[in-house]
Amino acid sequence: MFLPTMLRAVAISAFLTALPVSAAETASPATTPLLADKANFTLPFYLFNGHILIDGAVNGRQGKLMFDTGTEFPFFLNNHYLPLAKDLKIGEGRAASGQKMVLYKQQSPIKTIDLAGQIQLNNLTAVLHTDWSFIEQAYTPFFLGSIGHGFNRQYLFVIDYEAQTIAFHAFNQSKTQPASVIDPARVAATLEFTPTGVDGKMPEVVLRIGNKTIKASFDTGNLGSLELTEAMKNELTAGGELILTPRTYTCGQREPHVSASLNGLNYGPQALQDARNLTFKIGKTNQLGLGYHFLKNYISVWDYQNSRLTLLRP
């Protein structure tokens, strides 16, 4: 069994380092920007164990796609459920939960990808796929794959966990249109982030906890995680900013682990919600991963064009 909190796509950089340049370029999400035929659209979603699942169809076969900002590719499809040709092997690696994954690409384009009946993308080339059967076992046997950064980065998008919607606003229109989604009276914090990871997929900011700092990255595929050095753990615990709690169950499974809560987070002068229900481990760095358990407290506006993440009060 695997932890739902560890449902990461793949460390794609591990594939690219072992490939010739031509294959690396084929696998790069930056080479195939995608735009829908609508400048503005909204996708409703389901929440399952804190992850975002969207109704969809690939070449007419219906199922669900996971919306994961931490996945590099526009679409990363499931060849265990979908009849996709393994014409070109791109590389091999492992998911963060340990499963071996092999990436393939078929020569013929994907005829259609439908998202929630709202938009349809046609004749998509260079779409990568792998065997996601281990996610089928935990989530749905009709798992189509994931929607990732290669698609999302073309839009300013707004995630509302309470309403369970993601509203997309394409950047290739008047700047006033995307900007109008932000009500200044509801802004809780405006985070100017550094794009990190493949193609800048992972927004990273430096947050303060009392008189200490920690790097935090945002990712809808990560429910919440915390890695601390032993020294930082001891300092934060002594100051009351860190609370560690042993737990027996995770997302309906018996999975003993230690859960962490961080109190008193700040971005400059802006106070943020406490980060709770974080999976915790001791490591060599101090790194905070903020996902569902943190983002659900806000309506979040993701703007990769201007490297800005705005948190709105619901």
C-alpha positions in Angstrom: 0.0 0.0 0.0 1.1 3.6 -0.5 0.4 6.8 1.3 -2.0 9.1 -0.7 0.2 12.0 0.5 3.0 10.6 -1.6 1.1 10.5 -4.9 3.7 12.4 -6.9 4.0 11.9 -10.6 7.6 11.0 -11.3 11.0 12.7 -10.8 11.1 13.5 -14.5 14.6 15.0 -14.3 15.8 11.5 -13.6 14.6 10.4 -17.0 16.1 13.3 -18.9 19.6 12.9 -17.5 19.8 9.5 -19.0 18.4 10.4 -22.5 20.0 11.8 -25.6 19.2 15.4 -26.3 16.6 14.7 -29.0 14.6 12.5 -26.6 14.9 15.0 -23.8 13.5 17.7 -26.0 10.6 15.3 -26.9 9.8 14.8 -23.2 10.0 18.5 -22.3 6.6 20.0 -21.4 7.8 23.4 -22.6 7.9 22.3 -26.3 4.1 21.8 -26.5 2.1 24.7 -25.0 -1.6 24.0 -25.0 -4.5 26.5 -25.1 -8.2 25.7 -25.2 -10.5 27.4 -27.7 -12.0 29.4 -24.8 -10.2 32.2 -23.1 -12.1 31.7 -19.9 -13.7 28.5 -18.5 -14.4 26.8 -15.2 -13.9 23.1 -14.4 -15.8 21.6 -11.5 -13.9 18.9 -9.5 -14.3 16.2 -6.9 -12.2 16.0 -3.8 -10.8 12.5 -2.9 -8.3 12.3 0.0 -7.5 15.9 -0.6 -6.7 15.4 -4.3 -8.5 17.1 -7.2 -10.2 14.8 -9.7 -11.9 16.2 -12.8 -14.3 14.4 -15.1 -12.9 13.9 -18.6 -12.6 11.7 -21.6 -9.6 10.7 -23.8 -10.6 9.6 -27.3 -14.1 9.2 -26.1 -13.2 6.9 -23.1 -14.6 8.5 -20.0 -12.9 8.7 -16.6 -11.2 11.1 -14.2 -8.0 13.2 -14.4 -6.0 14.3 -11.4 -5.2 18.1 -11.4 -1.6 18.1 -10.2 0.4 21.3 -10.4 3.6 19.3 -9.6 3.4 17.2 -12.8 5.5 18.7 -15.5 3.6 17.6 -18.6 0.3 19.1 -20.0 -1.2 15.6 -19.8 0.3 12.4 -18.4 -2.0 9.6 -19.4 -2.7 6.1 -18.0 -1.9 3.3 -20.5 -3.3 0.7 -18.2 -6.8 2.1 -18.7 -6.4 3.7 -22.1 -5.4 1.8 -25.3 -2.2 3.8 -26.1 0.6 2.6 -28.3 4.1 2.3 -26.8 5.8 3.4 -30.0 8.7 5.3 -28.3 10.1 4.6 -24.9 11.0 7.9 -23.2 12.6 6.7 -20.0 12.2 4.9 -16.7 11.9 6.0 -13.0 9.9 5.5 -9.9 7.0 7.3 -8.3 7.7 8.9 -4.9 5.7 6.0 -3.4 8.2 3.5 -4.9 6.4 2.1 -8.0 8.5 1.6 -11.1 7.2 3.7 -14.0 8.1 3.6 -17.7 7.2 6.6 -20.0 6.1 6.1 -23.5 4.8 8.2 -26.4 2.7 7.0 -29.4 3.4 8.3 -32.9 -0.3 9.1 -33.7 -1.8 12.1 -32.0 -4.5 11.9 -29.3 -7.6 12.8 -31.2 -9.6 14.4 -28.3 -9.2 15.2 -24.6 -12.4 16.5 -23.1 -12.4 18.3 -19.7 -15.6 18.2 -17.7 -17.7 18.8 -20.8 -16.4 22.4 -20.8 -13.6 22.3 -23.3 -12.1 19.9 -25.8 -8.5 19.7 -27.1 -7.9 18.1 -30.4 -5.1 16.3 -32.2 -2.6 16.5 -29.4 0.9 15.3 -30.3 3.8 14.1 -28.1 1.5 13.2 -25.2 3.3 11.0 -22.7 1.8 8.0 -20.9 2.7 5.4 -18.3 1.1 2.6 -16.2 -0.9 4.3 -13.4 -2.6 1.1 -12.3 -1.4 1.6 -8.7 -3.5 4.8 -8.6 -6.5 2.9 -10.0 -6.3 0.6 -7.1 -6.6 3.4 -4.6 -8.7 6.0 -6.4 -10.7 4.9 -9.4 -10.4 2.1 -12.0 -11.3 4.8 -14.6 -8.2 6.9 -14.0 -7.2 8.7 -17.2 -4.0 10.3 -15.9 -3.1 13.8 -14.8 -3.3 17.4 -15.9 -0.1 19.2 -15.1 2.0 22.4 -15.4 2.5 22.2 -19.2 -1.2 23.0 -19.5 -1.8 25.1 -16.4 1.0 27.6 -17.0 -0.9 29.1 -20.0 -3.5 30.5 -17.6 -4.1 32.4 -14.5 -6.2 29.9 -12.6 -8.2 30.1 -9.4 -8.8 27.1 -7.1 -11.7 27.2 -4.7 -11.8 24.1 -2.6 -15.1 25.0 -0.9 -16.9 25.5 -4.2 -14.8 22.7 -5.8 -14.1 24.7 -9.0 -11.0 25.8 -10.9 -11.5 28.9 -13.0 -9.1 29.4 -15.9 -8.2 32.8 -17.6 -5.9 32.7 -20.5 -3.0 35.2 -20.6 -3.4 35.8 -24.3 -6.1 38.4 -23.7 -6.5 41.8 -22.1 -4.5 41.9 -18.9 -7.5 43.4 -17.2 -9.5 40.2 -17.6 -7.3 37.9 -15.5 -6.6 40.7 -13.0 -10.3 41.3 -12.4 -10.6 38.0 -10.5 -8.7 39.4 -7.5 -10.8 41.5 -5.1 -8.3 43.6 -3.2 -10.7 43.6 -0.2 -10.3 39.8 0.1 -6.5 39.5 -0.3 -5.0 37.7 2.7 -1.5 37.5 1.2 0.3 38.1 -2.1 3.2 35.8 -2.5 6.0 36.6 -5.0 7.5 33.2 -5.7 10.5 31.8 -7.3 9.7 29.2 -10.0 11.6 26.0 -9.2 11.6 22.4 -10.5 11.2 21.4 -14.2 10.0 24.3 -16.3 9.3 26.3 -13.1 6.4 24.1 -12.0 6.9 24.5 -8.3 6.3 28.0 -6.7 8.7 28.5 -3.8 8.7 31.3 -1.2 10.6 31.9 2.0 8.3 32.1 5.1 9.1 33.1 8.6 8.3 31.2 11.8 9.2 33.5 14.7 12.8 34.6 14.0 13.5 31.6 11.7 12.9 31.1 8.0 11.9 28.1 6.0 11.5 27.5 2.2 7.9 26.5 1.3 6.7 25.1 -2.1 3.1 24.9 -3.3 1.7 21.8 -5.0 -1.9 20.5 -5.3 -0.6 17.0 -5.5 1.0 17.2 -2.0 -1.5 17.3 0.9 1.2 18.8 3.1 4.7 17.8 4.1 7.5 19.0 6.4 11.2 18.1 6.4 13.4 19.5 9.2 16.9 19.1 10.4 17.1 17.7 14.0 18.4 21.1 15.1 15.5 23.0 13.6 13.0 20.5 14.9 14.3 21.0 18.4 14.2 24.8 18.1 10.7 25.0 16.8 9.4 22.5 19.3 11.0 24.4 22.2 9.4 27.6 20.9 6.0 26.1 20.7 5.8 26.6 16.9 6.0 22.9 16.0 3.7 20.2 17.4 4.3 16.6 16.5 1.5 14.1 17.0 1.8 10.3 16.4 -1.1 9.0 14.3 -2.3 5.5 13.4 -4.4 6.1 10.3 -4.1 8.1 7.1 -6.9 8.6 4.6 -8.9 5.5 5.7 -5.8 3.2 5.9 -3.8 2.0 8.9 -0.6 3.8 8.3 1.3 4.8 11.5 3.1 8.1 11.0 4.0 11.4 12.7 1.9 14.4 11.9 3.2 17.9 12.2 1.6 21.3 12.8 3.4 24.6 12.3 2.1 27.7 14.1 2.8 31.3 13.4 3.7 31.3 9.8 4.3 34.7 8.1 5.2 36.0 4.7 6.7 39.4 5.5 4.1 41.3 7.5 1.3 39.0 6.4 0.2 36.3 8.8 -0.8 33.0 7.3 -3.0 30.1 8.4 -1.2 27.5 10.5 0.0 24.5 8.5 -1.6 21.3 9.9 -1.7 17.6 9.1 1.8 17.6 7.6 3.6 14.4 7.0 6.9 14.8 8.9 10.5 13.5 8.6 13.9 14.4 9.8 16.3 15.3 6.9 19.2 17.4 5.8 17.2 20.4 4.8 14.3 22.5 6.1 11.5 22.3 3.5 7.7 22.9 3.9 5.3 21.5 1.2 2.0 23.3 1.2 -1.0 21.6 -0.5 -4.6 20.8 0.3 -4.5 21.1 4.1 -3.2 24.7 3.7 -4.8 25.8 0.5 -8.3 24.7 1.5 -8.3 27.7 3.9 -8.1 30.1 0.9 -9.2 30.8 -2.6 -5.8 30.6 -4.4 -5.0 32.5 -7.5 -2.0 31.0 -9.4 -0.2 33.3 -11.8 2.9 31.7 -13.3 3.4 34.5 -15.9 4.1 37.0 -13.1 5.4 34.5 -10.5 2.7 35.4 -8.1 0.4 33.4 -5.8 -2.5 35.3 -4.3 -4.4 34.0 -1.3 -8.0 35.3 -1.0 -10.3 35.0 2.0 -13.3 32.9 1.1 
